[in-house]
Amino acid sequence: MTEQEKDLEKLLIRWRRDMHRFPESGWCEFRSTAKIAEELHGLGFRLYLGEQMVHHDFMYGRPPKKRIEWHRHRAQAQGANPKWLGMLQECTGVTGVLHTGRPGPVTAFRFDIDAVNISESESQEHKPFREGFASENSGLMHACAHDVHIALGVGLAHLLHRRKEELGGIVKIVFQPAEEGVRGGRAVAESGILDDADMLFAFHVGLGYPSGTLVPGVNNFLSTTKFDAIFKGRAAHAAVAPQEGANALLAAITAIQNLYTLSQHGGGVVRLNVGTLRAGEGRNVIPPSAEFEAECRGKTEEMNEYIYRRAEEIVKHAGAMHGVSCSLRKMGESVNASSDSSLVRLLQETAEESSWFTPLKGAIKGFGGSEDVTWLMKEVQKRGGRACYGILGADIVSGHHDGTFDVDEAVLLPGTELLFSLARKAWATWEKS
C-alpha cells in the first residue's frame, strides 16, 4: 500500500467513526450534512443543499418543526459549522457536483446518510463501544452501514478532486436523507437534481456478502408503502358510563386482526406487517385514541397498491364499526426497479480489473426488500439514462438493524478505489460510443 493510499484509508476510517459516533435520524441529519458540505466545498465541488435537492411535497414522515429545530441545535453542539446549518435552514441532504472541464456524461452516485432508531450495544465485545466511537445520541445507531456509505462518498470526492484529469463530463455525488422507512428518495427524485444524469450508481455495504465480493447489480426490489393508522374515539369512565365512550383501541385491534386476513395476489408476492400499536390512557378509561404503524409490500407497484387500498378499506370499516374516526397517513413509499444490464456489466468489468474484488456474475434476481433509491433509478431511466444498484460485500458482526452491528473497515479503501475506477470507466465507455 502506498503512502497516499494509507493516508486515504486513515481519512475514511476517521470519517466512518465520526459519523458512527453522531448518528442522526431521517430528515434530521444536520450535523452529517454540514460536515459533508464543508468537506466537499473545500474540494471545489459546487453544492446543492437541503431545499435545493428535495421536493417538499414528497418529504414523507418528516418530524414536527419543533423536533427538527431541536436536532439543529444538537448538531451545532456536536460540532456542526453554524454557517452550513444556516444555509440548510430546515432541510437536510447535500449534492456535490464536479465539472471536469472535458466533454462526457453526467455520472451520479448516491449515498444514504441517516441512522436507525435503535440503541447501540454497550458490551466490551462490541468494537465501537470498546474503542470509543459508539453512538453518543441515545436511541440512534448507524446499524445499517450508512456511516460507511458516507465515508465512501467522501472518499470518492477526494479521489475525484485529486485525479480530476483522468475524467470527463460531470460527476454528481448525492448524499440522500431519510432512506430508512423509504422516506427521502422520492423527494430527491422529484427535485430534478438528477434530471440530466446519464448514469446513476448506488451501493449498499454488507447484506450478507463477505468482504472481497461484489454484487454488480440488483433487480426486482419490492414496492412498498409505510403507513400509520390513527383512530380518534371518545373517553369515558369504564365502570360508571362505558356507553358514553367510543373505543379507539378496539377499533385498532379489529383493523389489525382483519388486515392479517387479507387475500394474497395472484400476480406474485405481497406482504403486510403491523409493527407497533399505541393506545389508551388508563385501565379504567375507555381508550379515546389509538395508533399503529404498518407496512405493505408487493412484487410490483400494482400489487403493492392493491394491498394498500385493501388495508385502507379495512381500517375505515373498523373505525365505523366502533364509532370512531380514523385516517391513514402515508409515511414512506418506494417502487419496484431493476438495474440496467449494460451498467451491471460495466460494474462487473471494473471489479474484475481491480485486485480487490471478486464479482458475482450478473445481477441477482431478487433483493428481498425495498430501497427508496428506486425512485432515483426510475427517474433517471424514465429520462433516457441508466441506473445500477450494487452490493459491496463486507464482513459484518450480527445482522443489519441490530444493536451489535459492525462492519469490516477494511472495505473502505478498496470500495472507494472501485467507485473512482467506475467513474473513470463510465467516461471511457462514453468516449467510445
Secondary structure, DSSP 4 states (H G I P E B T S, - for coil): --HHHHHHHHHHHHHHHHHHHS---TT--HHHHHHHHHHHHHTT-EEEEGGGS--GGG-TTPPPHHHHHHHHHHHHHTT--HHHHHHHTT---EEEEEE-SS---EEEEEEE---BSSPPP--TTSHHHHTT-S--STT-B--SSHHHHHHHHHHHHHHHHHTGGG--SEEEEEEES-TTTT-SHHHHHHHTTTTT-SEEEEEEE-TTPPTTEEE--B--PPEEEEEEEEEE-B--BTTT-GGG-B-HHHHHHHHHHHHTT---BTTB-EEEEEEEEEE-S-TTB---EEEEEEEEEESSHHHHHHHHHHHHHHHHHHHHHTT-EEEEEEEEEE------HHHHHHHHHHHHHSSS-EE-SS-BS--SS--THHHHHHHHHHTT-EEEEEEE---EES-TT-TT-EE-GGGHHHHHHHHHHHHHHHHHHHHH-
